[in-house]
């Protein structure tokens, strides 16, 4: 029962959703703080790049889930 591929994919999907939510919240908070605290553009750009990396990682995780599903089909 522990090796059920659907269960593993569901857990991976939940993990991916958590990464997306955390990245989105991080981006919103750092954008707000950057504008209200007067951070320089270089600092804001750094946080934008970190958020972009988080979303890229979530996209990669989504691709892995999709490939896993495709491999189980055929």
PDB file of N, CA, C and O in Angstrom:
ATOM      1  N   UNK A   1       0.812  -1.191   0.000  1.00  0.00           N
ATOM      2  CA  UNK A   1       0.000   0.000   0.000  1.00  0.00           C
ATOM      3  C   UNK A   1       0.857   1.257   0.000  1.00  0.00           C
ATOM      4  O   UNK A   1       0.435   2.286  -0.527  1.00  0.00           O
ATOM      5  N   UNK A   2       2.056   1.195   0.582  1.00  0.00           N
ATOM      6  CA  UNK A   2       2.923   2.354   0.629  1.00  0.00           C
ATOM      7  C   UNK A   2       3.552   2.693  -0.707  1.00  0.00           C
ATOM      8  O   UNK A   2       4.025   3.813  -0.898  1.00  0.00           O
ATOM      9  N   UNK A   3       3.568   1.735  -1.649  1.00  0.00           N
ATOM     10  CA  UNK A   3       4.170   1.967  -2.958  1.00  0.00           C
ATOM     11  C   UNK A   3       3.146   2.363  -4.011  1.00  0.00           C
ATOM     12  O   UNK A   3       3.450   2.325  -5.203  1.00  0.00           O
ATOM     13  N   UNK A   4       1.973   2.733  -3.610  1.00  0.00           N
ATOM     14  CA  UNK A   4       0.933   3.119  -4.546  1.00  0.00           C
ATOM     15  C   UNK A   4       1.371   4.362  -5.324  1.00  0.00           C
ATOM     16  O   UNK A   4       1.562   5.419  -4.721  1.00  0.00           O
ATOM     17  N   UNK A   5       1.535   4.263  -6.650  1.00  0.00           N
ATOM     18  CA  UNK A   5       2.008   5.412  -7.427  1.00  0.00           C
ATOM     19  C   UNK A   5       1.057   6.609  -7.394  1.00  0.00           C
ATOM     20  O   UNK A   5       1.501   7.756  -7.433  1.00  0.00           O
ATOM     21  N   UNK A   6      -0.250   6.344  -7.321  1.00  0.00           N
ATOM     22  CA  UNK A   6      -1.197   7.464  -7.251  1.00  0.00           C
ATOM     23  C   UNK A   6      -1.028   8.243  -5.957  1.00  0.00           C
ATOM     24  O   UNK A   6      -1.133   9.470  -5.944  1.00  0.00           O
ATOM     25  N   UNK A   7      -0.769   7.536  -4.884  1.00  0.00           N
ATOM     26  CA  UNK A   7      -0.572   8.205  -3.588  1.00  0.00           C
ATOM     27  C   UNK A   7       0.713   9.035  -3.612  1.00  0.00           C
ATOM     28  O   UNK A   7       0.742  10.153  -3.097  1.00  0.00           O
ATOM     29  N   UNK A   8       1.767   8.492  -4.207  1.00  0.00           N
ATOM     30  CA  UNK A   8       3.026   9.236  -4.303  1.00  0.00           C
ATOM     31  C   UNK A   8       2.859  10.487  -5.154  1.00  0.00           C
ATOM     32  O   UNK A   8       3.393  11.547  -4.827  1.00  0.00           O
ATOM     33  N   UNK A   9       2.109  10.357  -6.251  1.00  0.00           N
ATOM     34  CA  UNK A   9       1.866  11.515  -7.106  1.00  0.00           C
ATOM     35  C   UNK A   9       1.014  12.559  -6.391  1.00  0.00           C
ATOM     36  O   UNK A   9       1.230  13.760  -6.554  1.00  0.00           O
ATOM     37  N   UNK A  10       0.051  12.102  -5.604  1.00  0.00           N
ATOM     38  CA  UNK A  10      -0.778  13.048  -4.847  1.00  0.00           C
ATOM     39  C   UNK A  10       0.068  13.804  -3.828  1.00  0.00           C
ATOM     40  O   UNK A  10      -0.094  15.012  -3.661  1.00  0.00           O
ATOM     41  N   UNK A  11       0.960  13.106  -3.152  1.00  0.00           N
ATOM     42  CA  UNK A  11       1.846  13.766  -2.190  1.00  0.00           C
ATOM     43  C   UNK A  11       2.788  14.738  -2.888  1.00  0.00           C
ATOM     44  O   UNK A  11       3.058  15.826  -2.379  1.00  0.00           O
ATOM     45  N   UNK A  12       3.285  14.342  -4.056  1.00  0.00           N
ATOM     46  CA  UNK A  12       4.161  15.234  -4.819  1.00  0.00           C
ATOM     47  C   UNK A  12       3.381  16.461  -5.301  1.00  0.00           C
ATOM     48  O   UNK A  12       3.926  17.565  -5.340  1.00  0.00           O
ATOM     49  N   UNK A  13       2.124  16.276  -5.662  1.00  0.00           N
ATOM     50  CA  UNK A  13       1.290  17.401  -6.068  1.00  0.00           C
ATOM     51  C   UNK A  13       1.043  18.375  -4.924  1.00  0.00           C
ATOM     52  O   UNK A  13       1.059  19.591  -5.116  1.00  0.00           O
ATOM     53  N   UNK A  14       0.814  17.832  -3.733  1.00  0.00           N
ATOM     54  CA  UNK A  14       0.629  18.689  -2.557  1.00  0.00           C
ATOM     55  C   UNK A  14       1.905  19.467  -2.251  1.00  0.00           C
ATOM     56  O   UNK A  14       1.858  20.652  -1.922  1.00  0.00           O
ATOM     57  N   UNK A  15       3.036  18.790  -2.364  1.00  0.00           N
ATOM     58  CA  UNK A  15       4.320  19.446  -2.122  1.00  0.00           C
ATOM     59  C   UNK A  15       4.556  20.567  -3.141  1.00  0.00           C
ATOM     60  O   UNK A  15       5.038  21.645  -2.792  1.00  0.00           O
ATOM     61  N   UNK A  16       4.216  20.300  -4.383  1.00  0.00           N
ATOM     62  CA  UNK A  16       4.368  21.307  -5.436  1.00  0.00           C
ATOM     63  C   UNK A  16       3.460  22.511  -5.168  1.00  0.00           C
ATOM     64  O   UNK A  16       3.873  23.658  -5.343  1.00  0.00           O
ATOM     65  N   UNK A  17       2.230  22.245  -4.746  1.00  0.00           N
ATOM     66  CA  UNK A  17       1.308  23.340  -4.438  1.00  0.00           C
ATOM     67  C   UNK A  17       1.836  24.183  -3.282  1.00  0.00           C
ATOM     68  O   UNK A  17       1.716  25.408  -3.296  1.00  0.00           O
ATOM     69  N   UNK A  18       2.417  23.526  -2.283  1.00  0.00           N
ATOM     70  CA  UNK A  18       2.975  24.261  -1.145  1.00  0.00           C
ATOM     71  C   UNK A  18       4.145  25.140  -1.572  1.00  0.00           C
ATOM     72  O   UNK A  18       4.297  26.260  -1.083  1.00  0.00           O
ATOM     73  N   UNK A  19       4.967  24.632  -2.481  1.00  0.00           N
ATOM     74  CA  UNK A  19       6.090  25.432  -2.986  1.00  0.00           C
ATOM     75  C   UNK A  19       5.567  26.653  -3.735  1.00  0.00           C
ATOM     76  O   UNK A  19       6.095  27.753  -3.576  1.00  0.00           O
ATOM     77  N   UNK A  20       4.526  26.462  -4.554  1.00  0.00           N
ATOM     78  CA  UNK A  20       3.954  27.584  -5.299  1.00  0.00           C
ATOM     79  C   UNK A  20       3.367  28.639  -4.367  1.00  0.00           C
ATOM     80  O   UNK A  20       3.593  29.835  -4.552  1.00  0.00           O
ATOM     81  N   UNK A  21       2.620  28.193  -3.374  1.00  0.00           N
ATOM     82  CA  UNK A  21       2.003  29.131  -2.434  1.00  0.00           C
ATOM     83  C   UNK A  21       3.071  29.873  -1.640  1.00  0.00           C
ATOM     84  O   UNK A  21       3.000  31.092  -1.485  1.00  0.00           O
ATOM     85  N   UNK A  22       4.057  29.141  -1.140  1.00  0.00           N
ATOM     86  CA  UNK A  22       5.117  29.770  -0.350  1.00  0.00           C
ATOM     87  C   UNK A  22       5.899  30.777  -1.196  1.00  0.00           C
ATOM     88  O   UNK A  22       6.237  31.861  -0.720  1.00  0.00           O
ATOM     89  N   UNK A  23       6.181  30.421  -2.436  1.00  0.00           N
ATOM     90  CA  UNK A  23       6.906  31.329  -3.319  1.00  0.00           C
ATOM     91  C   UNK A  23       6.083  32.578  -3.613  1.00  0.00           C
ATOM     92  O   UNK A  23       6.609  33.691  -3.599  1.00  0.00           O
ATOM     93  N   UNK A  24       4.800  32.395  -3.878  1.00  0.00           N
ATOM     94  CA  UNK A  24       3.939  33.541  -4.143  1.00  0.00           C
ATOM     95  C   UNK A  24       3.839  34.477  -2.950  1.00  0.00           C
ATOM     96  O   UNK A  24       3.914  35.697  -3.102  1.00  0.00           O
ATOM     97  N   UNK A  25       3.671  33.910  -1.767  1.00  0.00           N
ATOM     98  CA  UNK A  25       3.604  34.737  -0.562  1.00  0.00           C
ATOM     99  C   UNK A  25       4.932  35.452  -0.302  1.00  0.00           C
ATOM    100  O   UNK A  25       4.953  36.626   0.068  1.00  0.00           O
ATOM    101  N   UNK A  26       6.033  34.732  -0.500  1.00  0.00           N
ATOM    102  CA  UNK A  26       7.348  35.333  -0.337  1.00  0.00           C
ATOM    103  C   UNK A  26       7.508  36.526  -1.270  1.00  0.00           C
ATOM    104  O   UNK A  26       8.000  37.580  -0.866  1.00  0.00           O
ATOM    105  N   UNK A  27       7.091  36.354  -2.509  1.00  0.00           N
ATOM    106  CA  UNK A  27       7.232  37.408  -3.508  1.00  0.00           C
ATOM    107  C   UNK A  27       6.370  38.619  -3.152  1.00  0.00           C
ATOM    108  O   UNK A  27       6.823  39.759  -3.256  1.00  0.00           O
ATOM    109  N   UNK A  28       5.131  38.372  -2.733  1.00  0.00           N
ATOM    110  CA  UNK A  28       4.244  39.470  -2.363  1.00  0.00           C
ATOM    111  C   UNK A  28       4.799  40.242  -1.170  1.00  0.00           C
ATOM    112  O   UNK A  28       4.815  41.473  -1.173  1.00  0.00           O
ATOM    113  N   UNK A  29       5.253  39.517  -0.153  1.00  0.00           N
ATOM    114  CA  UNK A  29       5.768  40.168   1.057  1.00  0.00           C
ATOM    115  C   UNK A  29       7.039  40.967   0.756  1.00  0.00           C
ATOM    116  O   UNK A  29       7.175  42.105   1.206  1.00  0.00           O
ATOM    117  N   UNK A  30       7.958  40.385   0.007  1.00  0.00           N
ATOM    118  CA  UNK A  30       9.198  41.115  -0.279  1.00  0.00           C
ATOM    119  C   UNK A  30       8.951  42.319  -1.188  1.00  0.00           C
ATOM    120  O   UNK A  30       9.637  43.334  -1.061  1.00  0.00           O
ATOM    121  N   UNK A  31       7.991  42.223  -2.094  1.00  0.00           N
ATOM    122  CA  UNK A  31       7.653  43.371  -2.935  1.00  0.00           C
ATOM    123  C   UNK A  31       7.063  44.493  -2.088  1.00  0.00           C
ATOM    124  O   UNK A  31       7.411  45.661  -2.258  1.00  0.00           O
ATOM    125  N   UNK A  32       6.175  44.130  -1.182  1.00  0.00           N
ATOM    126  CA  UNK A  32       5.570  45.125  -0.292  1.00  0.00           C
ATOM    127  C   UNK A  32       6.638  45.770   0.600  1.00  0.00           C
ATOM    128  O   UNK A  32       6.701  46.994   0.717  1.00  0.00           O
ATOM    129  N   UNK A  33       7.470  44.939   1.224  1.00  0.00           N
ATOM    130  CA  UNK A  33       8.505  45.486   2.101  1.00  0.00           C
ATOM    131  C   UNK A  33       9.497  46.347   1.325  1.00  0.00           C
ATOM    132  O   UNK A  33       9.937  47.389   1.809  1.00  0.00           O
ATOM    133  N   UNK A  34       9.840  45.908   0.130  1.00  0.00           N
ATOM    134  CA  UNK A  34      10.784  46.669  -0.679  1.00  0.00           C
ATOM    135  C   UNK A  34      10.274  48.053  -1.031  1.00  0.00           C
ATOM    136  O   UNK A  34      11.035  49.020  -1.037  1.00  0.00           O
ATOM    137  N   UNK A  35       8.985  48.147  -1.326  1.00  0.00           N
ATOM    138  CA  UNK A  35       8.443  49.460  -1.690  1.00  0.00           C
ATOM    139  C   UNK A  35       8.262  50.350  -0.459  1.00  0.00           C
ATOM    140  O   UNK A  35       8.473  51.560  -0.539  1.00  0.00           O
ATOM    141  N   UNK A  36       7.878  49.772   0.662  1.00  0.00           N
ATOM    142  CA  UNK A  36       7.637  50.591   1.858  1.00  0.00           C
ATOM    143  C   UNK A  36       8.907  50.920   2.634  1.00  0.00           C
ATOM    144  O   UNK A  36       8.960  51.931   3.335  1.00  0.00           O
ATOM    145  N   UNK A  37       9.912  50.090   2.517  1.00  0.00           N
ATOM    146  CA  UNK A  37      11.158  50.352   3.234  1.00  0.00           C
ATOM    147  C   UNK A  37      12.213  51.016   2.354  1.00  0.00           C
ATOM    148  O   UNK A  37      13.302  51.353   2.819  1.00  0.00           O
ATOM    149  N   UNK A  38      11.881  51.197   1.097  1.00  0.00           N
ATOM    150  CA  UNK A  38      12.786  51.900   0.191  1.00  0.00           C
ATOM    151  C   UNK A  38      14.048  51.122  -0.166  1.00  0.00           C
ATOM    152  O   UNK A  38      15.132  51.696  -0.276  1.00  0.00           O
ATOM    153  N   UNK A  39      13.896  49.809  -0.345  1.00  0.00           N
ATOM    154  CA  UNK A  39      15.052  49.010  -0.732  1.00  0.00           C
ATOM    155  C   UNK A  39      15.527  49.419  -2.119  1.00  0.00           C
ATOM    156  O   UNK A  39      14.720  49.810  -2.962  1.00  0.00           O
ATOM    157  N   UNK A  40      16.826  49.330  -2.359  1.00  0.00           N
ATOM    158  CA  UNK A  40      17.327  49.645  -3.713  1.00  0.00           C
ATOM    159  C   UNK A  40      16.835  48.613  -4.738  1.00  0.00           C
ATOM    160  O   UNK A  40      16.439  47.501  -4.388  1.00  0.00           O
ATOM    161  N   UNK A  41      16.873  49.015  -5.998  1.00  0.00           N
ATOM    162  CA  UNK A  41      16.396  48.144  -7.071  1.00  0.00           C
ATOM    163  C   UNK A  41      17.173  46.827  -7.151  1.00  0.00           C
ATOM    164  O   UNK A  41      16.609  45.792  -7.504  1.00  0.00           O
ATOM    165  N   UNK A  42      18.449  46.868  -6.827  1.00  0.00           N
ATOM    166  CA  UNK A  42      19.252  45.632  -6.876  1.00  0.00           C
ATOM    167  C   UNK A  42      18.749  44.610  -5.870  1.00  0.00           C
ATOM    168  O   UNK A  42      18.709  43.415  -6.162  1.00  0.00           O
ATOM    169  N   UNK A  43      18.365  45.076  -4.687  1.00  0.00           N
ATOM    170  CA  UNK A  43      17.845  44.173  -3.661  1.00  0.00           C
ATOM    171  C   UNK A  43      16.484  43.615  -4.082  1.00  0.00           C
ATOM    172  O   UNK A  43      16.213  42.425  -3.916  1.00  0.00           O
ATOM    173  N   UNK A  44      15.644  44.473  -4.622  1.00  0.00           N
ATOM    174  CA  UNK A  44      14.333  44.012  -5.100  1.00  0.00           C
ATOM    175  C   UNK A  44      14.495  42.998  -6.224  1.00  0.00           C
ATOM    176  O   UNK A  44      13.774  42.002  -6.281  1.00  0.00           O
ATOM    177  N   UNK A  45      15.440  43.257  -7.112  1.00  0.00           N
ATOM    178  CA  UNK A  45      15.679  42.329  -8.219  1.00  0.00           C
ATOM    179  C   UNK A  45      16.187  40.979  -7.710  1.00  0.00           C
ATOM    180  O   UNK A  45      15.852  39.933  -8.267  1.00  0.00           O
ATOM    181  N   UNK A  46      16.991  41.009  -6.659  1.00  0.00           N
ATOM    182  CA  UNK A  46      17.465  39.751  -6.074  1.00  0.00           C
ATOM    183  C   UNK A  46      16.291  38.914  -5.577  1.00  0.00           C
ATOM    184  O   UNK A  46      16.233  37.710  -5.829  1.00  0.00           O
ATOM    185  N   UNK A  47      15.360  39.547  -4.874  1.00  0.00           N
ATOM    186  CA  UNK A  47      14.194  38.808  -4.380  1.00  0.00           C
ATOM    187  C   UNK A  47      13.292  38.359  -5.527  1.00  0.00           C
ATOM    188  O   UNK A  47      12.671  37.299  -5.446  1.00  0.00           O
ATOM    189  N   UNK A  48      13.215  39.146  -6.583  1.00  0.00           N
ATOM    190  CA  UNK A  48      12.464  38.716  -7.768  1.00  0.00           C
ATOM    191  C   UNK A  48      13.102  37.474  -8.392  1.00  0.00           C
ATOM    192  O   UNK A  48      12.395  36.560  -8.816  1.00  0.00           O
ATOM    193  N   UNK A  49      14.411  37.439  -8.450  1.00  0.00           N
ATOM    194  CA  UNK A  49      15.103  36.268  -9.006  1.00  0.00           C
ATOM    195  C   UNK A  49      14.923  35.039  -8.120  1.00  0.00           C
ATOM    196  O   UNK A  49      14.789  33.923  -8.621  1.00  0.00           O
ATOM    197  N   UNK A  50      14.920  35.243  -6.816  1.00  0.00           N
ATOM    198  CA  UNK A  50      14.682  34.125  -5.898  1.00  0.00           C
ATOM    199  C   UNK A  50      13.273  33.573  -6.113  1.00  0.00           C
ATOM    200  O   UNK A  50      13.078  32.358  -6.146  1.00  0.00           O
ATOM    201  N   UNK A  51      12.295  34.466  -6.259  1.00  0.00           N
ATOM    202  CA  UNK A  51      10.925  34.024  -6.517  1.00  0.00           C
ATOM    203  C   UNK A  51      10.832  33.313  -7.869  1.00  0.00           C
ATOM    204  O   UNK A  51      10.138  32.303  -7.991  1.00  0.00           O
ATOM    205  N   UNK A  52      11.519  33.827  -8.869  1.00  0.00           N
ATOM    206  CA  UNK A  52      11.526  33.180 -10.179  1.00  0.00           C
ATOM    207  C   UNK A  52      12.109  31.769 -10.084  1.00  0.00           C
ATOM    208  O   UNK A  52      11.604  30.838 -10.712  1.00  0.00           O
ATOM    209  N   UNK A  53      13.159  31.621  -9.306  1.00  0.00           N
ATOM    210  CA  UNK A  53      13.745  30.293  -9.104  1.00  0.00           C
ATOM    211  C   UNK A  53      12.751  29.362  -8.410  1.00  0.00           C
ATOM    212  O   UNK A  53      12.661  28.183  -8.753  1.00  0.00           O
ATOM    213  N   UNK A  54      12.008  29.883  -7.439  1.00  0.00           N
ATOM    214  CA  UNK A  54      10.999  29.066  -6.756  1.00  0.00           C
ATOM    215  C   UNK A  54       9.904  28.606  -7.703  1.00  0.00           C
ATOM    216  O   UNK A  54       9.491  27.447  -7.668  1.00  0.00           O
ATOM    217  N   UNK A  55       9.433  29.517  -8.550  1.00  0.00           N
ATOM    218  CA  UNK A  55       8.410  29.133  -9.523  1.00  0.00           C
ATOM    219  C   UNK A  55       8.969  28.170 -10.571  1.00  0.00           C
ATOM    220  O   UNK A  55       8.265  27.271 -11.030  1.00  0.00           O
ATOM    221  N   UNK A  56      10.230  28.357 -10.947  1.00  0.00           N
ATOM    222  CA  UNK A  56      10.863  27.415 -11.874  1.00  0.00           C
ATOM    223  C   UNK A  56      10.982  26.031 -11.281  1.00  0.00           C
ATOM    224  O   UNK A  56      10.772  25.029 -11.965  1.00  0.00           O
ATOM    225  N   UNK A  57      11.320  25.979 -10.002  1.00  0.00           N
ATOM    226  CA  UNK A  57      11.422  24.693  -9.308  1.00  0.00           C
ATOM    227  C   UNK A  57      10.050  24.016  -9.257  1.00  0.00           C
ATOM    228  O   UNK A  57       9.949  22.809  -9.478  1.00  0.00           O
ATOM    229  N   UNK A  58       8.996  24.781  -8.968  1.00  0.00           N
ATOM    230  CA  UNK A  58       7.648  24.222  -8.942  1.00  0.00           C
ATOM    231  C   UNK A  58       7.246  23.708 -10.323  1.00  0.00           C
ATOM    232  O   UNK A  58       6.591  22.672 -10.435  1.00  0.00           O
ATOM    233  N   UNK A  59       7.633  24.425 -11.365  1.00  0.00           N
ATOM    234  CA  UNK A  59       7.355  23.961 -12.723  1.00  0.00           C
ATOM    235  C   UNK A  59       8.081  22.653 -13.014  1.00  0.00           C
ATOM    236  O   UNK A  59       7.516  21.752 -13.634  1.00  0.00           O
ATOM    237  N   UNK A  60       9.326  22.547 -12.571  1.00  0.00           N
ATOM    238  CA  UNK A  60      10.095  21.318 -12.748  1.00  0.00           C
ATOM    239  C   UNK A  60       9.444  20.159 -11.986  1.00  0.00           C
ATOM    240  O   UNK A  60       9.390  19.037 -12.490  1.00  0.00           O
ATOM    241  N   UNK A  61       8.957  20.426 -10.786  1.00  0.00           N
ATOM    242  CA  UNK A  61       8.273  19.396 -10.010  1.00  0.00           C
ATOM    243  C   UNK A  61       6.995  18.948 -10.723  1.00  0.00           C
ATOM    244  O   UNK A  61       6.681  17.757 -10.748  1.00  0.00           O
ATOM    245  N   UNK A  62       6.267  19.890 -11.296  1.00  0.00           N
ATOM    246  CA  UNK A  62       5.048  19.569 -12.039  1.00  0.00           C
ATOM    247  C   UNK A  62       5.367  18.708 -13.247  1.00  0.00           C
ATOM    248  O   UNK A  62       4.640  17.763 -13.554  1.00  0.00           O
ATOM    249  N   UNK A  63       6.454  19.034 -13.932  1.00  0.00           N
ATOM    250  CA  UNK A  63       6.876  18.229 -15.079  1.00  0.00           C
ATOM    251  C   UNK A  63       7.208  16.803 -14.633  1.00  0.00           C
ATOM    252  O   UNK A  63       6.876  15.843 -15.330  1.00  0.00           O
ATOM    253  N   UNK A  64       7.855  16.661 -13.486  1.00  0.00           N
ATOM    254  CA  UNK A  64       8.181  15.328 -12.971  1.00  0.00           C
ATOM    255  C   UNK A  64       6.935  14.515 -12.659  1.00  0.00           C
ATOM    256  O   UNK A  64       6.892  13.313 -12.922  1.00  0.00           O
ATOM    257  N   UNK A  65       5.930  15.162 -12.105  1.00  0.00           N
ATOM    258  CA  UNK A  65       4.665  14.466 -11.828  1.00  0.00           C
ATOM    259  C   UNK A  65       4.013  14.037 -13.139  1.00  0.00           C
ATOM    260  O   UNK A  65       3.521  12.914 -13.253  1.00  0.00           O
ATOM    261  N   UNK A  66       4.010  14.921 -14.114  1.00  0.00           N
ATOM    262  CA  UNK A  66       3.423  14.594 -15.411  1.00  0.00           C
ATOM    263  C   UNK A  66       4.153  13.417 -16.069  1.00  0.00           C
ATOM    264  O   UNK A  66       3.517  12.511 -16.608  1.00  0.00           O
ATOM    265  N   UNK A  67       5.489  13.438 -16.023  1.00  0.00           N
ATOM    266  CA  UNK A  67       6.269  12.341 -16.621  1.00  0.00           C
ATOM    267  C   UNK A  67       5.999  11.025 -15.904  1.00  0.00           C
ATOM    268  O   UNK A  67       5.913   9.974 -16.538  1.00  0.00           O
ATOM    269  N   UNK A  68       5.868  11.081 -14.594  1.00  0.00           N
ATOM    270  CA  UNK A  68       5.555   9.880 -13.823  1.00  0.00           C
ATOM    271  C   UNK A  68       4.216   9.292 -14.250  1.00  0.00           C
ATOM    272  O   UNK A  68       4.069   8.078 -14.385  1.00  0.00           O
ATOM    273  N   UNK A  69       3.263  10.157 -14.455  1.00  0.00           N
ATOM    274  CA  UNK A  69       1.941   9.708 -14.895  1.00  0.00           C
ATOM    275  C   UNK A  69       2.005   9.119 -16.302  1.00  0.00           C
ATOM    276  O   UNK A  69       1.366   8.104 -16.579  1.00  0.00           O
ATOM    277  N   UNK A  70       2.764   9.743 -17.181  1.00  0.00           N
ATOM    278  CA  UNK A  70       2.909   9.236 -18.552  1.00  0.00           C
ATOM    279  C   UNK A  70       3.600   7.878 -18.579  1.00  0.00           C
ATOM    280  O   UNK A  70       3.233   7.005 -19.364  1.00  0.00           O
ATOM    281  N   UNK A  71       4.600   7.703 -17.720  1.00  0.00           N
ATOM    282  CA  UNK A  71       5.317   6.418 -17.674  1.00  0.00           C
ATOM    283  C   UNK A  71       4.420   5.292 -17.157  1.00  0.00           C
ATOM    284  O   UNK A  71       4.557   4.144 -17.582  1.00  0.00           O
ATOM    285  N   UNK A  72       3.509   5.613 -16.248  1.00  0.00           N
ATOM    286  CA  UNK A  72       2.613   4.585 -15.718  1.00  0.00           C
ATOM    287  C   UNK A  72       1.519   4.202 -16.727  1.00  0.00           C
ATOM    288  O   UNK A  72       0.977   3.099 -16.665  1.00  0.00           O
ATOM    289  N   UNK A  73       1.204   5.093 -17.634  1.00  0.00           N
ATOM    290  CA  UNK A  73       0.172   4.794 -18.640  1.00  0.00           C
ATOM    291  C   UNK A  73       0.644   3.719 -19.618  1.00  0.00           C
ATOM    292  O   UNK A  73      -0.095   2.792 -19.947  1.00  0.00           O
ATOM    293  N   UNK A  74       1.873   3.859 -20.068  1.00  0.00           N
ATOM    294  CA  UNK A  74       2.313   2.965 -21.136  1.00  0.00           C
ATOM    295  C   UNK A  74       3.552   2.331 -20.809  1.00  0.00           C
ATOM    296  O   UNK A  74       4.069   1.542 -21.599  1.00  0.00           O
TER     297      UNK A  74
END
